[in-house]
Amino acid sequence: MTQIARAHGGKVDVLSDATETRFTFRMPATPAARE
């Protein structure tokens, strides 16, 4: 999942504690410029 998000200019964050794990996916509103 991280590779897909990065390929589109986004990122994945993970927060975890004793009772839950939370994944947040952030993607730009417009496509990332390709090199």
C-alpha distance matrix in Angstrom:
0.0 3.8 5.5 5.2 6.3 8.7 10.0 11.1 12.6 10.5 9.2 7.9 11.0 11.9 15.6 17.3 21.0 23.3 22.8 19.2 15.7 14.2 10.7 11.2 9.1 11.5 12.1 15.5 18.1 19.0 17.1 16.8 19.7 19.1 21.1
3.8 0.0 3.8 5.5 5.2 6.1 8.5 10.1 10.5 8.5 6.6 5.9 9.1 10.8 14.6 16.8 20.5 23.2 23.2 19.8 16.0 14.4 10.9 10.8 8.8 10.4 11.2 14.3 17.5 18.2 16.3 15.3 18.0 17.5 19.1
5.5 3.8 0.0 3.8 5.5 5.2 6.0 8.7 9.9 9.3 8.7 9.3 12.7 14.6 18.4 20.5 24.2 26.9 26.9 23.5 19.7 18.2 14.6 14.2 11.7 12.6 12.3 14.8 17.9 17.8 15.3 13.9 16.1 14.9 16.3
5.2 5.5 3.8 0.0 3.8 5.5 5.1 6.5 8.9 8.3 8.8 9.7 13.4 15.6 19.3 21.6 25.4 28.0 27.5 23.9 20.2 18.2 14.5 13.6 10.5 11.3 10.2 12.8 15.3 15.3 12.8 12.3 14.9 14.0 16.2
6.3 5.2 5.5 3.8 0.0 3.8 5.5 5.3 6.4 4.7 5.3 6.9 10.7 13.4 17.0 19.8 23.6 26.5 26.0 22.3 18.7 16.2 12.4 10.8 7.5 7.6 6.8 9.6 12.6 13.1 11.3 10.7 13.8 13.9 16.2
8.7 6.1 5.2 5.5 3.8 0.0 3.8 5.3 4.9 5.0 5.6 8.3 11.8 14.8 18.4 21.2 25.0 28.1 28.0 24.5 20.8 18.5 14.9 13.2 10.2 9.6 8.7 10.4 13.8 13.6 11.3 9.5 12.0 11.7 13.4
10.0 8.5 6.0 5.1 5.5 3.8 0.0 3.8 5.7 7.3 9.2 11.7 15.3 18.2 21.8 24.6 28.4 31.3 31.1 27.5 23.8 21.5 17.8 16.2 12.8 12.1 10.1 11.2 14.0 13.0 9.9 8.3 10.2 9.1 11.2
11.1 10.1 8.7 6.5 5.3 5.3 3.8 0.0 3.8 5.6 8.7 11.6 15.2 18.3 21.8 24.8 28.5 31.6 31.0 27.3 23.8 21.0 17.3 15.1 11.4 9.9 7.1 7.8 10.3 9.3 6.5 5.9 8.8 9.1 12.1
12.6 10.5 9.9 8.9 6.4 4.9 5.7 3.8 0.0 3.8 7.1 10.7 13.7 17.3 20.5 23.8 27.5 30.8 30.5 26.9 23.4 20.5 17.0 14.3 11.1 8.8 6.5 6.5 9.8 9.2 7.2 5.2 8.3 9.4 11.8
10.5 8.5 9.3 8.3 4.7 5.0 7.3 5.6 3.8 0.0 3.8 7.2 10.2 13.8 16.9 20.2 23.9 27.2 26.8 23.2 19.7 16.7 13.2 10.5 7.4 5.2 4.2 6.1 9.7 10.5 9.6 8.6 12.0 13.2 15.5
9.2 6.6 8.7 8.8 5.3 5.6 9.2 8.7 7.1 3.8 0.0 3.8 6.7 10.2 13.5 16.8 20.4 23.8 23.6 20.1 16.6 13.9 10.5 8.3 6.0 5.3 6.7 9.3 12.9 14.2 13.3 12.1 15.3 16.1 18.0
7.9 5.9 9.3 9.7 6.9 8.3 11.7 11.6 10.7 7.2 3.8 0.0 3.8 6.8 10.3 13.3 17.0 20.2 20.0 16.5 12.8 10.4 6.9 5.6 4.6 6.3 8.9 12.2 15.3 17.1 16.5 15.7 18.9 19.5 21.4
11.0 9.1 12.7 13.4 10.7 11.8 15.3 15.2 13.7 10.2 6.7 3.8 0.0 3.8 6.8 10.2 13.8 17.2 17.2 13.9 10.5 8.1 5.7 5.1 6.6 8.2 11.6 14.5 17.6 19.8 19.6 18.7 21.9 22.8 24.5
11.9 10.8 14.6 15.6 13.4 14.8 18.2 18.3 17.3 13.8 10.2 6.8 3.8 0.0 3.8 6.6 10.3 13.5 13.7 10.6 7.1 5.7 4.7 6.4 9.0 11.5 14.9 18.1 20.9 23.3 23.0 22.3 25.5 26.2 27.8
15.6 14.6 18.4 19.3 17.0 18.4 21.8 21.8 20.5 16.9 13.5 10.3 6.8 3.8 0.0 3.8 7.1 10.6 11.0 8.3 5.7 5.1 6.6 8.5 11.8 14.0 17.7 20.7 23.3 25.9 26.1 25.4 28.7 29.6 31.2
17.3 16.8 20.5 21.6 19.8 21.2 24.6 24.8 23.8 20.2 16.8 13.3 10.2 6.6 3.8 0.0 3.8 7.0 7.8 5.8 4.2 6.2 8.7 11.4 14.8 17.4 21.0 24.2 26.7 29.4 29.4 28.8 32.0 32.7 34.3
21.0 20.5 24.2 25.4 23.6 25.0 28.4 28.5 27.5 23.9 20.4 17.0 13.8 10.3 7.1 3.8 0.0 3.8 5.6 5.6 6.4 9.0 12.1 14.8 18.3 20.8 24.5 27.6 30.0 32.8 33.0 32.4 35.7 36.4 37.9
23.3 23.2 26.9 28.0 26.5 28.1 31.3 31.6 30.8 27.2 23.8 20.2 17.2 13.5 10.6 7.0 3.8 0.0 3.8 6.2 8.3 11.6 14.8 17.8 21.3 24.1 27.6 30.9 33.2 36.0 36.2 35.8 39.0 39.7 41.2
22.8 23.2 26.9 27.5 26.0 28.0 31.1 31.0 30.5 26.8 23.6 20.0 17.2 13.7 11.0 7.8 5.6 3.8 0.0 3.8 7.3 10.2 13.8 16.8 20.2 23.2 26.7 30.0 31.9 34.9 35.3 35.3 38.7 39.5 41.3
19.2 19.8 23.5 23.9 22.3 24.5 27.5 27.3 26.9 23.2 20.1 16.5 13.9 10.6 8.3 5.8 5.6 6.2 3.8 0.0 3.8 6.5 10.1 13.1 16.5 19.6 23.0 26.3 28.3 31.3 31.5 31.6 35.1 35.9 37.9
15.7 16.0 19.7 20.2 18.7 20.8 23.8 23.8 23.4 19.7 16.6 12.8 10.5 7.1 5.7 4.2 6.4 8.3 7.3 3.8 0.0 3.8 6.7 10.1 13.3 16.5 19.8 23.3 25.5 28.2 28.3 28.2 31.6 32.3 34.2
14.2 14.4 18.2 18.2 16.2 18.5 21.5 21.0 20.5 16.7 13.9 10.4 8.1 5.7 5.1 6.2 9.0 11.6 10.2 6.5 3.8 0.0 3.8 6.6 10.0 13.0 16.5 19.8 21.9 24.8 25.1 25.1 28.7 29.6 31.7
10.7 10.9 14.6 14.5 12.4 14.9 17.8 17.3 17.0 13.2 10.5 6.9 5.7 4.7 6.6 8.7 12.1 14.8 13.8 10.1 6.7 3.8 0.0 3.8 6.6 9.9 13.1 16.7 18.9 21.6 21.6 21.6 25.1 25.9 28.1
11.2 10.8 14.2 13.6 10.8 13.2 16.2 15.1 14.3 10.5 8.3 5.6 5.1 6.4 8.5 11.4 14.8 17.8 16.8 13.1 10.1 6.6 3.8 0.0 3.8 6.5 9.9 13.2 15.4 18.2 18.6 18.7 22.4 23.6 25.9
9.1 8.8 11.7 10.5 7.5 10.2 12.8 11.4 11.1 7.4 6.0 4.6 6.6 9.0 11.8 14.8 18.3 21.3 20.2 16.5 13.3 10.0 6.6 3.8 0.0 3.8 6.6 10.2 12.5 15.0 15.0 15.3 19.0 20.1 22.7
11.5 10.4 12.6 11.3 7.6 9.6 12.1 9.9 8.8 5.2 5.3 6.3 8.2 11.5 14.0 17.4 20.8 24.1 23.2 19.6 16.5 13.0 9.9 6.5 3.8 0.0 3.8 6.8 9.5 12.0 12.4 12.6 16.3 18.0 20.6
12.1 11.2 12.3 10.2 6.8 8.7 10.1 7.1 6.5 4.2 6.7 8.9 11.6 14.9 17.7 21.0 24.5 27.6 26.7 23.0 19.8 16.5 13.1 9.9 6.6 3.8 0.0 3.8 6.5 8.5 8.8 9.4 13.2 15.0 18.0
15.5 14.3 14.8 12.8 9.6 10.4 11.2 7.8 6.5 6.1 9.3 12.2 14.5 18.1 20.7 24.2 27.6 30.9 30.0 26.3 23.3 19.8 16.7 13.2 10.2 6.8 3.8 0.0 3.8 5.3 6.6 7.4 11.0 13.6 16.6
18.1 17.5 17.9 15.3 12.6 13.8 14.0 10.3 9.8 9.7 12.9 15.3 17.6 20.9 23.3 26.7 30.0 33.2 31.9 28.3 25.5 21.9 18.9 15.4 12.5 9.5 6.5 3.8 0.0 3.8 6.8 9.1 12.3 15.2 18.6
19.0 18.2 17.8 15.3 13.1 13.6 13.0 9.3 9.2 10.5 14.2 17.1 19.8 23.3 25.9 29.4 32.8 36.0 34.9 31.3 28.2 24.8 21.6 18.2 15.0 12.0 8.5 5.3 3.8 0.0 3.8 6.5 9.1 12.2 15.6
17.1 16.3 15.3 12.8 11.3 11.3 9.9 6.5 7.2 9.6 13.3 16.5 19.6 23.0 26.1 29.4 33.0 36.2 35.3 31.5 28.3 25.1 21.6 18.6 15.0 12.4 8.8 6.6 6.8 3.8 0.0 3.8 6.5 8.8 12.5
16.8 15.3 13.9 12.3 10.7 9.5 8.3 5.9 5.2 8.6 12.1 15.7 18.7 22.3 25.4 28.8 32.4 35.8 35.3 31.6 28.2 25.1 21.6 18.7 15.3 12.6 9.4 7.4 9.1 6.5 3.8 0.0 3.8 6.3 9.5
19.7 18.0 16.1 14.9 13.8 12.0 10.2 8.8 8.3 12.0 15.3 18.9 21.9 25.5 28.7 32.0 35.7 39.0 38.7 35.1 31.6 28.7 25.1 22.4 19.0 16.3 13.2 11.0 12.3 9.1 6.5 3.8 0.0 3.8 6.6
19.1 17.5 14.9 14.0 13.9 11.7 9.1 9.1 9.4 13.2 16.1 19.5 22.8 26.2 29.6 32.7 36.4 39.7 39.5 35.9 32.3 29.6 25.9 23.6 20.1 18.0 15.0 13.6 15.2 12.2 8.8 6.3 3.8 0.0 3.8
21.1 19.1 16.3 16.2 16.2 13.4 11.2 12.1 11.8 15.5 18.0 21.4 24.5 27.8 31.2 34.3 37.9 41.2 41.3 37.9 34.2 31.7 28.1 25.9 22.7 20.6 18.0 16.6 18.6 15.6 12.5 9.5 6.6 3.8 0.0
